[in-house]
Amino acid sequence: MHIYLPIAEVSVNAFLILGIGGLVGVLSGMFGVGGGFLITPLLFFVGIPPAVAVATSTNQIVASSVSALFAHLRRRAVDMKMGSVLLAGGLAGSAVGVQIFNTLKSLGQVDLLVNLCYVVFLGVVGSLMLIESINALRNARRNGPPPKRRQRNWVHTWPLKMRFRTSGLYISVIPPLLVGVAVGVLAAIMGVGGGFIMVPAMIYLLGMPTKVVIGTSLFQIIFVTAFTTMAHAITNQTVDMMLALLLILGGVVGAQVGTGIGTRLKAEQLRILLALIVVGVCLKLALELVLPPAELYSLGSGA
Amino acid sequence: MRLGALLLAAATALPLPAAAEAIVAELSQTRVSITANFDGSEILVFGAVKREAPLPEGELDVVITVLGPLEPIVVRRKSRVAGIWVNTASVEVDAAPTFYAIATTGPLAAVMSDTEDLRHKVSIARAIRSVGAPQDVTDSESFTEALIRIRQDTGLYQLEEGGVRLKDATLFDTAFALPANLTEGEYRTRIFLTRDGTVIDRYETTISVSKVGLERYLFALAHDSPALYGLLSLLIAIAAGWGASSAFRYLRR
């Protein structure tokens, strides 16, 4: 069944879009990542114009994140206080990121920079997570209980300390704020929610318990992507409601399924799976940059 | 005075004076409505050659073109820099049709002379308007060729040589497939009647393509009140997320 998208001005197979939404929804529910790093390239692949794909996927991320967040809220796995601190940093960072993005755009080559950003960040984050979680699995098998990860590091010695009861942390607000800013900047440049950077940062830098990390990250992503959706709708008119609706229908169902799977798997297994997906996407993008393309020429809309 | 004005009007209305043969043509539809389940459309063009005198000497041919709205396009070319493929050169095309289809009774070069092609801008390459490439690009033709190649592959540019059926040098018909990713606008449809490559009559009409219903409403809302549209999109997203969450909780009980 084909559907004509009013803003993208292309006709697409409705079931294909529902499927993409569903797949990304499952990942969103399982790992607490928005899935923007997957959905945007997938939409490019089915022929949606890039500007519309980026803007519309942020709208879809809002829906799947809301759906998944409710499940985590009921389990009391959301640290609202930590989420608000991250959000404050995130909005500031996103404003800065949009400025950087526009500057790069006027210099040309923004596509290349976005792609390089993807390859570098997905590669670094994915490999680190993969190594860490494989080690954790090995240790768990060898000596029974895993070693306590929450040791005192530099994060715990900074001033302006605040108690985050849900996470069981008493740390300075500066590190979470900085994490928020960094994620906001990258999210705006790469057109994603930023969960794939925030989740590891929360676990490894802030030392938050894995079960709380996912809900808290979803909480922050909802607000940042809602902000981005509005910005795209107002400045570029590139949010396609019809496309978003199809993605959302697939996505919300997928998110519920994903949350269910997520509760049944162990934290280490979850992290290995996410790491493998992140590394896979990174390799695919890297290959595209290195291998000779089938068509050397490409069309873009003129001024 | 009045007679002179009438004559002038008649002269401008008929660019080809004293046409011994004239086209009488019709389209199966002159309005294409883009609805939510729009999946392309087929337009039939058919007609006849009206003659006052006996059939003259020479080969009679028909060329039919459908031209979509024009838009500026940037064609970029990649090359390898430090091991990765980067866009290194670009040429701006001032006006390229979003859709262009040609159907003829035979090879284009044979049914229409080069002069006529140049005058009426019939062949695909001539329908594209490009004023000069930047200084550093020496082979700007390869960029235009790439534009044509890419759009031909997606069915946006079509050249059907032999696609028009001509019966007894009188009746002709053809069909155009309008693709699903159609742009709104007026599609200029031209029919040329040629004898030995020279245009002896032409007929012109337009097909208007427009969004209707929900498609029209959403497009207008997105452009007229973007803030409201953005909020509505978010509201749908939040409602769908909350609805799915509640529905699944209910199902699990």
Interface residues (C-beta under 8 A of the other chain):
Chain A: M1 H2 I3 Y4 P6 I7 E9 V10 S11 G47 N59 Q60 V62 A63 S64 S65 V66 S67 A68 L69 F70 A71 R74 Q109 D111 L112 A226 T229 M230 H232 A233 I234 Q237 V239 M241 M242 A244 L245 I248 L249 V252 V253 A255 Q256 L289 V290 L291 P292 P293 E295 L296 Y297 S298 L299 G300 S301 G302 A303
Chain B: I34 T35 A36 N37 F38 D39 G40 E71 P72 I73 V74 V75 R76 R77 K78 S79 R80 G83 I84 W85 V86 N87 E92 V93 D94 F143 A146 L147 R149 I150 R151 A180 N181 L182 T183 E184 K211 L214 E215 R216 L218 F219 A222 H223 P226 A227 Y229 G230 L231 L232 S233 L234 I236 A237 I238 A240 G241 W242 G243 A244 S245 S246 F248 R249
